[in-house]
Each structure stands twice: as structure tokens, then as C-alpha cells.
Amino acid sequence: MTVEDDERIRTAVKLALEAEGWQVEEAAGGEEALESFEQRPSDVVLIDIMLPDIDGFEVCRAIRRNSDVPIVMVTARDDTHDVVAGLEAGADDYLTKPFAPKELSARIRALLRRVRPTEPGSAHLRFGDLEIIPDEGVVRRSGVEVHLTKTEFRLLVELASSPGRVFSREVLLERVWGYDYFGDGRLVDVHVRRLRTKVEHDAANPRHVVTVRGLGYKLQT
Amino acid sequence: MSFAFGAAVLSLLLAGVTYGFTRQNLLKQREAAAVSQSYTNAKILQSQLSQTDISTQQLLQDLTSLETPTGSRPVLRATDKNGTAQWAQVSTQFGEDAIPAAVRREVTAGRAAKMRYRLGGETELVIGLPLPSVKASYFEIVSLDEVQSTLDSLATVLLGAAAVSVLAGTALGAWLSRRILRPFTEVGLASEAIAGGHFSTRLDADDDPDLGVLVTSFNHMASALESRIDRDARFASDVSHELRSPLMTLAASMEVLESRRDDLPEGPLRSALDLMSADLQRFSQLVEDLLEISRYDAGAVRLELDEVRLPELVIQAVSSYSSTEVPVELDAELAGVVVRADKRRLVRVIANLLDNAAKYGGGATRVALRRVDDRVQIIVEDNGPGVPADERDLVFDRFSRGSGAGRRSAGSEGVGLGLALVAEHVALQGGRAWVEDRPDGESGARFVVELPVATP
């Protein structure tokens, strides 16, 4: 589903995405998008930040309350504030206008990718009170299931694939989001922040998802 | 300091004038008193002399009976029957010899005289009055030393007062100047802060009504500046939004067309599509570059500073943005070198340099990264005609393509913003960019970007 108030952009993007083989639902505003999503949930939602009724961040938060569907934010400005606010509202990725629909298509494919099949024996990972079952998409903290979005889950599993190893932001961008070297490190930072609020007891003093200054992140027990 | 000096001059002047006046007045009064006393005494003597015969004893008796409230010492010269001058004096010290000759002469000649003079280290006033009816002369010698000592203590007091007022003046001056200059110091600091990009800097309100005006107008200026910068930044961002929307439609539509490009027959339709596609890309890039530049002009650039491993970034950027294979040479000392930089902008810098080499230098031939002391240099060389010495600064100007603009080959569509952005990006990250000749003597340009190494 693409949520965009500019009819020409909406139509052109729909045409281009359809040329790439996707089926596209349209919504001209936030209310319409939420209604339509409730009736027929899409696999991916594309939201423009500037909407006439409810702004894109709010739409994003509303969808996030009930769904872990991948969300791509579209901004007309690449200023940090918009990007970070969008990601914190729950978006999985963002694009800046004008983007090539081919690029969008690649982003969507990356977001819909399944978690890489894990090696045998690693079906059940434990990090202290944290328990990850990659094949079932389940994470438990002290025995209680934690709800993660698909992207957060992929990020956690990626970090868990080599416990204690430091993953640079570039590596995580490539493995989780499918970006090349030039992806935006803020994606990783904000997602790590989101992940911590869910899997850590104290997100301000993380025990599991740890920052290694100047290098990246690692997962430890 | 000037305050102290002013206070010193003023108080010394006042002290001097006061001293002068007082001295004059005191002396005058003293003299007037002495003179009138002398006249009185002279009259008494005259009447006594006219009645009695003159003998030295008698004279002396008469003299001692005189009243001398002013502390004067009377001296009498009388002529006896034989015409011999007789001197009588009360004090042995002040006699005939103590009276200056000039005064004696005057009085003997029948004229009253008065003279101030120094005797034995003290100031004396002598008043001489002729008593012609009894052929005598009467003198009084009055000591002015008493006045002098009064004056001396006055001078001491005045000097003391002057010293106190100099000290007070200095202290007051220091306090006042600090108080008066404080607002200016604050204005200076605030101006520096504003010039440094902290546009919301304001001065605190001041109680002093005189300074209040300065504070108000300064804050007013700062607000005007801030709102103007905000407006410019908002304009850049609004323009960005307005231009990007139609570009978005164009880009998406173009992709639909391009996906069917092969359905089009060879010929004008396909060529037109290719032209449109190429120029749409160029247009998008131009809009992006203009927006980036306008962000600089509006002071709205926010760097996303990160610790960047430069060798990795350069290798990645070269492999992504160069259409040809370009060798990348890395200095051995560079292992683990980290710069604090905005990754996106740094990649843009390298991409623009490669792009520039492709457009005007026939493609980059070598990219090198080396360390020079606490700086790193990114070097991009090409095989082109190079940049003439007098154009080396100009190439970094906006919309400048040097004299090489005419030499542009078909398909090399520069708009002249690429190098300007290189210069801006690099300067904002504390580095600099320049162009020079290739050191190996071959023809071609060598662009150098120098950045400081982050301190670990």
C-alpha cells in the first residue's frame, strides 16, 4: 500500500511498482490508509511523511500498534530530524524523494526477506535471560515472549549469529537491510535503540546489545 | 587608569588652589592685624615720648608696656637732646640689626614701610612707622612663622586629601569601567556566538535604563537575523519539497517508460526517451546540488559526524562511482586511521572528484590515500589537460567550468557545482581542497582533499 497525498506521484509510483510486478493499494491520506489497512492488511506500507490529515509519523505509530508489517517512510527532506523521527515512530527504512522505484522495489524485497536459515544446532540461542528461537521467530526475555518487528528480529538474529563478535554498521546495513556500503548508519542506530527498549531490562544501560565505540555493535550474555 | 590620572590632576589642582588662597588670606589678615596694632602702639609711644624726657630706660619701659597681642617685637629708635639716635628693644634678638637697612632708610626718611623677609630661617614681617613729631621711628617685627606652620599643616592635610581622592578615584574608575564595559564584553561574546552559528544567543535584560537600550536593540538585531536565517532555511526546504514532488513523478514515470524501452522501434522515439532519461537524471542531480548549496548558504547544514575508516570508504566509493577501473593506492601508515567526518558528504566529495575527472580529464587514472603528519590526503589524478595555474582557485567556484567549458565533449554534462560542493563539504569538516600539477610531470590534474585525523 502506498500512502501519498499527491495524486500524480501516487499514480506514477503505482505504475512503476506494477511494472516491477507488485500489486499496489493506494491511499490519499492517513485516515484512508488506516481504514484500508484494517480491512485488507498489505505486506508492505509506504508512507509519505507530509499528509493532509494525520501526519505520516502518526500513521506509522498507529499501524505499529497492531502490526509488525514492514514500513518504508518517504521524506521530501533528508534532514536528520525527519529521518530519525520516522524510524522512531516504527518505520523500518526510509527513502528520500525523488527516489527510483527500482530502488524502492529493492528495499521492499530486502524487508520481506525471510530470516536466513540458521545452521543446525543454533535453533535455540540463549544470552543470559534472553532466549532466541530464530526458526520460530520467537524471542523471550525471562521466559516472557517479546514482540519484535521483522526488521528488529532480523537485526537481533544477525547479532546472535556470532555472539561477542563486533558487527560494524556497514555490515549490519548490508545483512539486515540489503544496503551497500553507503547505507545510512542512522537506520542501525535507531533500530538498536528500539531493540534495546524491548529486550533489555534497562535500555539506558544495555547488557546484551552493546555499543563498541567507533566500531559497531555486539551481542553478549 | 585615566580615571586615576584625572583624579590625581584634579585633586592636586584643588589642593594647590586652596592652599594658595588660604595662604594669601592668612598672611593678609596677619599683616593687617600687625599693621593696625603697630599704628596703635606707635600712637601710644608718640604721646609718651612727647611728655617725657628720653632716656634708654624710659624708652624700654615704654616699649614693654606696649600691648603686642600679635606677638610682635617692638623696636624704637629715638633721638635724644644731643641728637644721638637711641635704640630700644624688648627682645635682644630683634634689635636694630634685625631690621633690614632698606626699611630703616625709608622710615628715617619719614615714610612708613613694610617688608617681608627671612631672618635666621624664619619669615618675619617688619613694619616701620616714622614718628616725626618726636623725631623717632617705631618698628615692629612680627613673626609669620606661626602662619607658616598653620599653612604647613594645611598643606599636609590637603596633600592627604588629594592622595585619598586619587585612591578613591582609581577605585571608582576601576569599578565604573568594569561596570560600563561589562555589557560590551557581553555583547562581544554574544556576537561571537552568533557568528559561530548559535543564532538563538541573546543578551540578558539589564536593569540599567541606558544599557537596556543597547541590550534591546542587540537582541532585536539577533532576532531579525535568526528569523531571516530561519526563513532562508525554510525556503530552501520548501523549494526542496516543491521541486522534489514533480521530479518524483517524472522519475517514476520515466522508469515505466524505460521498462518498455525495448518495445520501441529503433529511431527517434527511442532516442528521445534516452535523451529525456539522461537529462532527467542530470536535472535531479542539479536540484540536489542546488539544495545542498542553498543549505550551506542558509547555514542549515547539520553534519552527521561519525568515526569513518577512510581506506575502506575510499575503496568503496571508487568502486561504486567510477565507471572505469581506477587503482587505489593506500599508504602503509594508514591502517586504522580514522577521521571524524560526515560519511555521506565525504562519499559525495570522492564521487564528485571522480565525476569531475571523468568529465574534464578523461577519467581518473589513480586515486591515492596518504598520511601527512596529522592529516590525511585523498588524491585523485587524471590524464586530462590539467588546470592552468591562474584557474586553480576558480575551479572551486560555483558554476565555473574554467576555460575548458568549450572543450566539453558531447555527453559530459557538468553544471559546475560538483567542485564547489567538494570545497564546501571539505571546509565544513575542517579540511581543505586544492588542485595542482601531477608530480610525475605527466599532463593532467591532481585534486587533493586534506582532512584532519581524529585524535584517538
Chai-1 contact restraints between the chains, C-beta under 6 A:
chainA,res_idxA,chainB,res_idxB,connection_type,confidence,min_distance_angstrom,max_distance_angstrom,comment,restraint_id
A,D6,B,S245,contact,1.0,0.0,6.0,A-B,restraint_1
A,R8,B,T249,contact,1.0,0.0,6.0,A-B,restraint_2
A,I9,B,M248,contact,1.0,0.0,6.0,A-B,restraint_3
A,I9,B,T249,contact,1.0,0.0,6.0,A-B,restraint_4
A,A12,B,T249,contact,1.0,0.0,6.0,A-B,restraint_5
A,A12,B,A252,contact,1.0,0.0,6.0,A-B,restraint_6
A,A12,B,S253,contact,1.0,0.0,6.0,A-B,restraint_7
A,V13,B,A252,contact,1.0,0.0,6.0,A-B,restraint_8
A,L15,B,V256,contact,1.0,0.0,6.0,A-B,restraint_9
A,A16,B,A252,contact,1.0,0.0,6.0,A-B,restraint_10
A,A16,B,E255,contact,1.0,0.0,6.0,A-B,restraint_11
A,A16,B,V256,contact,1.0,0.0,6.0,A-B,restraint_12
A,A19,B,V256,contact,1.0,0.0,6.0,A-B,restraint_13
A,A19,B,S259,contact,1.0,0.0,6.0,A-B,restraint_14
A,A76,B,H241,contact,1.0,0.0,6.0,A-B,restraint_15
A,A76,B,R244,contact,1.0,0.0,6.0,A-B,restraint_16
A,R77,B,S237,contact,1.0,0.0,6.0,A-B,restraint_17
A,R77,B,S240,contact,1.0,0.0,6.0,A-B,restraint_18
A,T80,B,R302,contact,1.0,0.0,6.0,A-B,restraint_19
A,K97,B,R244,contact,1.0,0.0,6.0,A-B,restraint_20
A,K97,B,M248,contact,1.0,0.0,6.0,A-B,restraint_21
A,P98,B,R244,contact,1.0,0.0,6.0,A-B,restraint_22
A,P98,B,L247,contact,1.0,0.0,6.0,A-B,restraint_23
A,P98,B,M248,contact,1.0,0.0,6.0,A-B,restraint_24
A,P98,B,A251,contact,1.0,0.0,6.0,A-B,restraint_25
A,A100,B,A251,contact,1.0,0.0,6.0,A-B,restraint_26
A,P101,B,A252,contact,1.0,0.0,6.0,A-B,restraint_27
A,P101,B,E255,contact,1.0,0.0,6.0,A-B,restraint_28
A,Y181,B,Q316,contact,1.0,0.0,6.0,A-B,restraint_29
A,F182,B,V347,contact,1.0,0.0,6.0,A-B,restraint_30
A,G214,B,E307,contact,1.0,0.0,6.0,A-B,restraint_31
